[in-house]
Amino acid sequence: MASPTATKADSEAMASVEPAAQPAAEATADGAATTTVATREGGKKVIKKVIKKKRRPARPQVDPSTFKSEPPPQTGTIFNIWYNKWSGGDREDKYLSKHHAASRCNVARDSGYTRADKVPGSYFCLFFARGLCPKGQECDYLHRLPTIHDIFNPNVDCFGRDKFSDYRDDMGGVGSFMRQNRTLYVGRIHVTDDIEEIVARHFQEWGQIERIRVLTARGVAFVTYVNEANSQFAKEAMAHQSLDHEEVLNVRWATVDPNPQAQKRDARRIEEQAAEAIRRALPADYVAELEGRAVPAKKRRVEGDIEVEEHQDPPSEAPQKNEPLRLEAPEQDMAPTLEELTAGSNNGILGASTLNMLENSRAEGMAFSTARQEAPKSSGPLVEYDSDESD
């Protein structure tokens, strides 16, 4: 039977040991999961709160029951599938025929995950860019903005539509695969004093902008994005939209800038992109050697119990520009001559018999080489042709 003293000591020891801290999970109103963990560090109780935000699902932009996909109203006799409009009827005013867009995309409110996030290489939703997608998280296309990591085939745009070899006459539509166009032409802008700030504020919602040029006298702006996919998304998102007034924007692709500086800048950007692609494909040491940077020394590696130090041969000196290439004769074997061997015979290195044998072999070798040099030359190409069989 245990003594009362031992029982009391065991109970005190068990009371001094606190149970392990169990993480407490909570859910906030925005769907974020908050986990509280209590630990002991240095005799002090530390409470750590880890907040993990969950990705929200994409929100349907319109009510599915009221969404209707209808062709444009008939205003002519022939429907042109290239321009997506009717032709052959009475011509209307170009400005009055442009109606305001039915909705506009709100990236901060409408973006989220969809079925396409589980499929690599998915395209972006065209109806999401226009603010008219009724499917939400059930959509088979992406509901977010393009990034530099979204790379597509040059023959299609970010929405998966096929490009063509040339632009349309009105510079609208999908575009051409013959040129990488990142600049949008924005017309019918209501001119005010702060027009540049207004254009930048509305168009920077769709991606990072490289530069903006505004022609105040004509009410026209040229917006260039860093990424081509963002320019494609912005073209569809801002089509028939308004800025701060009730104007209806005319957004289309910009033509080639005739400014020589702009052409040089585009050529330099393409060269930089090509150089970066090559730099990523080649090994780091080879790239450093081409760029003239110091090649990092190799580290020591341990194989079993033996430490092996890896060395790298220094690069050979290349000839300077406009300097003739110099060829050096190979070094001759530094074999001792017979005189040197004879000189050391007095010290007992070689005996007399050995020296006589070496002298005789040397004379025979010289006579044999002389005989080979004085061999008669053949008069024909096949006269001296030797064969085991004679016909």
C-alpha positions in Angstrom: 0.0 0.0 0.0 1.4 3.4 -1.0 2.2 5.8 1.7 0.1 9.0 2.1 3.3 11.1 1.5 4.0 9.5 -1.9 0.4 9.9 -3.0 0.4 13.6 -2.1 3.7 14.2 -4.1 2.3 12.4 -7.1 -0.9 14.6 -7.0 1.1 17.8 -6.8 3.3 16.7 -9.8 0.3 16.0 -11.9 -1.3 19.3 -11.0 1.9 21.2 -12.0 1.8 19.8 -15.5 -0.6 21.8 -17.7 -2.5 20.0 -20.5 -1.2 20.7 -24.0 -2.7 23.8 -25.6 -5.4 22.9 -28.1 -5.8 25.3 -31.0 -9.1 27.1 -31.1 -10.6 27.8 -34.5 -12.9 30.7 -35.2 -14.6 32.0 -38.3 -14.9 35.7 -39.1 -17.6 37.5 -41.0 -15.4 37.7 -44.2 -14.8 33.9 -44.3 -11.3 34.1 -42.8 -10.3 31.2 -40.5 -8.6 32.4 -37.2 -6.6 29.8 -35.3 -5.4 30.6 -31.7 -2.5 28.6 -30.3 -1.2 29.0 -26.8 2.4 27.9 -26.2 5.1 28.4 -23.5 8.4 30.0 -24.3 10.9 30.7 -21.6 8.4 30.1 -18.8 5.9 32.6 -20.3 2.6 31.8 -21.9 2.5 33.1 -25.5 -0.7 33.3 -27.5 -0.3 33.2 -31.3 -3.2 34.0 -33.6 -2.9 32.7 -37.1 -5.4 34.2 -39.7 -5.8 32.3 -42.9 -8.0 34.0 -45.5 -10.0 31.8 -47.7 -10.4 32.6 -51.4 -13.9 33.7 -52.0 -16.0 32.3 -54.9 -16.8 34.4 -57.9 -20.0 36.3 -57.6 -22.7 36.2 -60.4 -22.7 39.6 -62.0 -26.3 39.4 -63.2 -29.3 37.4 -62.3 -29.3 34.2 -64.3 -33.1 34.3 -64.7 -32.9 37.7 -66.4 -29.8 37.1 -68.5 -30.6 36.7 -72.2 -28.0 36.3 -75.0 -29.6 37.9 -78.0 -28.0 39.0 -81.3 -27.9 42.7 -82.0 -31.1 44.3 -83.4 -31.5 44.1 -87.2 -30.6 47.4 -88.8 -29.8 46.0 -92.3 -30.3 43.1 -94.7 -27.0 41.1 -94.2 -25.5 40.1 -90.9 -21.7 40.4 -91.0 -20.1 37.9 -88.6 -16.7 39.5 -89.0 -17.9 42.9 -87.7 -20.7 41.4 -85.6 -23.3 43.8 -87.0 -25.9 44.2 -89.7 -25.0 45.8 -93.1 -26.7 46.7 -96.3 -29.3 48.9 -94.7 -29.6 52.6 -94.2 -26.5 54.1 -92.6 -27.0 55.6 -89.2 -24.8 58.1 -87.4 -21.8 56.3 -85.9 -22.1 58.1 -82.6 -25.9 57.6 -82.2 -25.6 53.9 -83.1 -23.3 53.3 -80.1 -25.4 52.5 -77.1 -24.1 52.6 -73.6 -22.9 49.2 -72.2 -25.5 47.4 -70.1 -23.1 46.7 -67.2 -19.5 47.2 -66.0 -17.1 44.8 -64.3 -16.1 45.5 -60.7 -12.9 43.6 -60.1 -12.8 44.2 -56.3 -16.4 42.8 -55.9 -16.9 40.3 -58.7 -13.6 38.4 -58.9 -13.1 35.0 -57.2 -12.3 31.4 -57.9 -14.2 29.3 -60.5 -13.9 25.9 -62.0 -11.2 27.2 -64.3 -8.8 27.7 -61.4 -8.4 23.9 -61.2 -7.5 23.6 -64.9 -4.1 24.9 -66.0 -4.1 27.1 -69.1 -7.7 28.2 -68.7 -8.8 31.4 -70.5 -10.6 34.4 -69.0 -14.3 35.0 -69.1 -15.4 37.4 -71.8 -18.7 38.0 -70.1 -16.9 38.7 -66.8 -14.8 41.4 -68.5 -18.1 43.0 -69.7 -19.8 42.6 -66.3 -22.5 40.2 -67.6 -21.5 36.7 -66.4 -24.4 35.0 -64.6 -22.6 31.8 -63.6 -20.2 33.0 -60.9 -18.2 30.2 -59.4 -19.7 27.7 -61.8 -18.1 29.3 -64.8 -15.6 27.4 -66.8 -13.4 30.5 -67.3 -11.3 32.7 -65.0 -12.9 35.5 -63.1 -9.9 37.7 -62.3 -7.4 40.1 -63.9 -4.5 38.7 -66.1 -1.0 38.8 -64.7 2.5 38.4 -66.3 2.4 34.7 -65.4 -0.6 34.1 -67.7 1.0 33.1 -71.0 -1.1 32.1 -74.0 -0.5 31.1 -77.6 0.2 34.1 -79.8 -2.6 33.0 -82.2 -5.3 33.6 -79.5 -6.1 36.3 -77.1 -6.6 36.0 -73.3 -10.3 35.0 -73.9 -9.4 32.1 -76.2 -10.6 33.8 -79.4 -8.5 33.2 -82.6 -6.6 36.2 -84.0 -6.2 37.0 -87.7 -3.3 37.9 -89.9 -4.5 41.5 -90.3 -6.6 44.0 -88.3 -10.1 45.0 -89.3 -10.7 48.3 -91.1 -12.0 49.9 -88.0 -9.1 48.4 -85.8 -11.7 46.6 -83.7 -12.2 42.9 -83.0 -9.7 40.4 -81.6 -6.6 41.8 -83.3 -3.7 40.4 -85.3 -1.1 37.8 -84.5 1.5 39.5 -86.7 2.2 42.2 -84.1 2.1 42.4 -80.3 -0.1 45.3 -79.6 -0.4 46.7 -76.1 -1.8 50.1 -76.9 -5.4 51.1 -76.9 -7.0 54.0 -78.8 -9.7 55.7 -76.7 -11.9 58.2 -78.5 -15.0 60.3 -77.7 -13.6 61.5 -74.4 -15.2 64.5 -72.7 -12.4 67.0 -72.4 -11.8 68.6 -69.0 -8.9 70.1 -67.2 -8.0 66.9 -65.4 -8.5 64.6 -68.4 -5.2 62.8 -67.9 -6.0 61.9 -64.2 -9.5 60.7 -65.2 -8.2 58.4 -68.0 -5.4 57.0 -65.7 -7.8 56.4 -62.9 -10.3 54.4 -65.0 -7.9 52.4 -67.1 -5.5 51.4 -64.3 -8.2 49.2 -62.9 -7.4 46.6 -65.6 -3.6 46.3 -65.1 -0.3 48.1 -64.8 0.0 50.9 -67.3 3.3 51.8 -69.0 2.4 55.2 -70.3 -0.6 57.4 -71.3 -0.7 60.0 -74.0 -3.7 62.3 -74.2 -4.5 64.6 -77.1 -6.7 67.2 -75.4 -7.6 69.1 -78.6 -9.1 65.9 -80.2 -10.5 64.2 -77.1 -8.3 61.1 -77.8 -6.0 59.1 -75.5 -3.5 56.3 -76.1 -3.1 53.9 -73.2 -0.2 51.4 -73.2 -0.2 48.5 -70.8 2.8 46.5 -69.6 1.2 43.2 -70.4 -0.6 42.4 -73.6 -3.3 40.3 -71.9 -4.2 43.3 -69.7 -4.7 45.5 -72.8 -7.0 42.8 -74.3 -9.0 42.6 -71.1 -9.3 46.4 -70.8 -10.5 46.7 -74.4 -13.5 44.5 -73.7 -14.1 46.0 -70.2 -14.1 49.6 -71.3 -16.0 49.2 -74.6 -19.1 51.5 -74.7 -18.4 52.6 -71.1 -18.2 56.1 -69.7 -15.6 57.9 -67.6 -16.9 60.6 -65.3 -19.4 61.9 -67.7 -22.1 60.4 -70.0 -19.9 60.0 -73.0 -19.7 56.6 -74.8 -16.1 55.6 -75.4 -14.8 54.2 -78.6 -12.1 51.8 -77.6 -10.1 50.0 -80.3 -6.6 48.9 -81.2 -4.0 51.6 -81.9 -2.1 51.6 -85.1 1.7 51.5 -85.3 3.3 54.7 -83.8 5.1 56.5 -86.6 7.4 58.2 -84.0 11.0 56.8 -84.6 11.7 56.9 -80.9 8.6 54.8 -80.1 9.7 52.3 -82.7 13.2 52.1 -81.2 11.7 51.7 -77.8 9.5 48.8 -78.9 12.4 47.1 -80.7 14.6 47.5 -77.5 11.8 46.0 -75.4 11.5 43.0 -77.7 15.3 42.5 -77.6 15.2 42.6 -73.8 12.4 40.1 -73.6 14.3 37.8 -76.0 17.5 38.2 -73.9 15.6 37.4 -70.7 14.1 34.3 -72.3 17.6 33.1 -73.4 19.1 34.0 -70.0 16.5 31.8 -68.3 17.2 28.9 -70.6 21.0 28.8 -70.3 23.0 27.8 -67.2 23.8 30.5 -64.7 27.6 30.0 -65.0 27.5 30.3 -68.8 25.4 33.5 -68.7 27.8 35.0 -66.1 30.8 34.2 -68.4 29.0 35.8 -71.4 28.2 38.9 -69.5 31.7 39.3 -68.2 30.7 38.7 -64.6 32.7 36.7 -62.1 31.8 33.1 -62.1 31.1 31.9 -58.5 33.6 29.5 -57.1 32.4 25.9 -56.7 31.8 24.7 -53.2 33.5 21.7 -51.6 31.5 18.5 -51.5 32.0 15.6 -49.2 31.9 12.0 -50.6 31.7 9.7 -47.7 34.5 10.6 -45.3 36.7 12.2 -48.0 36.4 15.9 -48.7 36.8 16.8 -52.4 37.5 20.3 -53.5 36.3 21.2 -57.0 38.4 23.6 -59.0 37.6 25.3 -62.2 40.2 26.0 -64.9 40.8 29.7 -65.6 39.4 30.9 -68.9 41.9 31.1 -71.7 43.0 34.5 -72.9 41.2 35.4 -76.1 43.1 37.4 -78.7 42.4 41.1 -78.7 40.5 42.7 -81.5 42.6 43.3 -84.7 45.5 41.3 -83.3 46.9 38.5 -85.4 46.6 35.0 -84.0 49.9 33.7 -82.9 50.7 30.0 -83.0 53.4 28.7 -80.7 55.5 25.6 -81.6 55.0 22.6 -79.3 57.6 22.1 -76.7 60.2 19.5 -77.6 60.9 16.6 -75.2 63.7 17.5 -72.9 65.3 14.0 -73.2 69.0 13.8 -72.2 71.5 13.7 -75.1 74.2 11.1 -75.5 76.8 13.6 -74.6 75.1 14.4 -71.3 74.9 10.7 -70.5 78.5 10.3 -71.4 79.5 13.2 -69.3 78.0 11.5 -66.3 79.7 8.2 -67.0 82.7 9.2 -65.0 80.6 9.2 -61.9 79.4 5.7 -62.5 75.9 6.3 -63.7 76.2 4.3 -67.0 78.8 1.7 -67.9 81.0 1.6 -71.0 79.1 -1.3 -72.5 75.8 0.5 -72.1 77.2 3.6 -73.8 78.5 1.5 -76.8 75.1 -0.1 -77.2 73.4 3.3 -77.2 75.9 4.6 -79.8 75.3 1.7 -82.1 71.5 2.0 -81.9 71.7 5.7 -82.6 73.8 5.1 -85.8 71.4 2.4 -87.0 68.4 4.8 -86.5 70.0 7.6 -88.5 70.9 5.2 -91.3 67.3 3.8 -91.4 65.8 7.3 -91.5 68.1 8.3 -94.3 67.1 5.3 -96.3 63.4 6.1 -95.8 63.9 9.7 -97.0 65.8 8.6 -100.2 63.1 6.2 -101.3 62.2 6.7 -105.0 59.0 8.5 -105.7 56.2 6.7 -107.5 55.5 7.7 -111.1 51.7 6.9 -110.9 49.0 7.0 -108.3 48.7 3.2 -108.0 52.3 2.0 -108.8 53.3 1.7 -105.1 49.9 0.3 -104.1 50.7 -2.9 -102.0 48.3 -5.8 -101.7 48.4 -9.2 -100.2 47.2 -10.8 -103.4 48.8 -10.2 -106.8 46.6 -10.6 -109.9 
